[in-house]
Amino acid sequence: MTASADTPPEVASPCVLACVIGQDHGFCLGCWRTLTEISHWHRYSTADKRDVLDQIEIRRAAIQTSN
């Protein structure tokens, strides 16, 4: 099945199959999502998924900078 010109492309999951939740911050150390974001990913709209991806970059930078 191909997407029509009107349909935005699917946003791929950021999962890297390294699922460990950091106890100090609550984010997955593999994909940097919360448990809620992980469990609801398949329900999110394309815009919601892009918002989560934006948040991931902010989280990763903030946590890596603080370490």
C-alpha positions in Angstrom: 0.0 0.0 0.0 1.3 3.4 -0.9 0.5 6.7 0.8 -1.3 9.3 -1.3 0.0 12.8 -1.8 -2.5 14.0 0.9 -1.3 11.5 3.6 1.8 12.4 5.6 4.4 9.7 5.7 4.4 7.5 8.8 6.8 8.5 11.6 9.0 5.5 12.5 9.3 4.5 16.2 12.5 5.6 17.8 12.8 2.3 19.5 16.3 0.7 19.3 15.4 -2.5 21.2 17.4 -1.4 24.3 14.5 -1.0 26.7 15.8 0.1 30.2 14.0 2.8 32.1 16.4 5.2 33.9 15.5 5.3 37.5 16.8 8.8 38.0 14.7 10.4 35.2 12.1 7.8 34.0 13.0 7.8 30.3 14.0 4.7 28.3 17.8 4.7 27.9 17.4 3.4 24.4 14.8 5.7 22.9 14.4 8.4 25.5 10.6 8.1 25.7 8.4 7.7 28.8 6.5 4.5 29.5 3.3 6.3 28.4 4.8 7.5 25.2 6.1 4.0 24.4 2.8 2.3 25.2 0.7 4.9 23.3 3.0 5.4 20.3 0.7 3.4 17.9 -2.2 5.6 18.9 -0.5 8.9 18.3 -1.1 11.0 15.3 1.7 12.0 13.0 1.9 15.4 14.7 2.0 13.8 18.2 4.8 11.5 17.1 6.8 14.4 15.8 6.2 16.3 19.0 7.6 13.3 21.0 10.6 13.1 18.7 11.3 16.8 19.4 11.0 16.1 23.2 13.4 13.2 22.9 16.1 15.5 21.5 15.5 18.0 24.3 15.6 15.3 27.0 18.7 13.6 25.6 20.6 16.9 25.4 19.6 18.0 28.9 20.5 14.7 30.5 23.7 14.2 28.7 24.8 17.8 29.4 24.1 17.3 33.1 26.2 14.1 33.3 
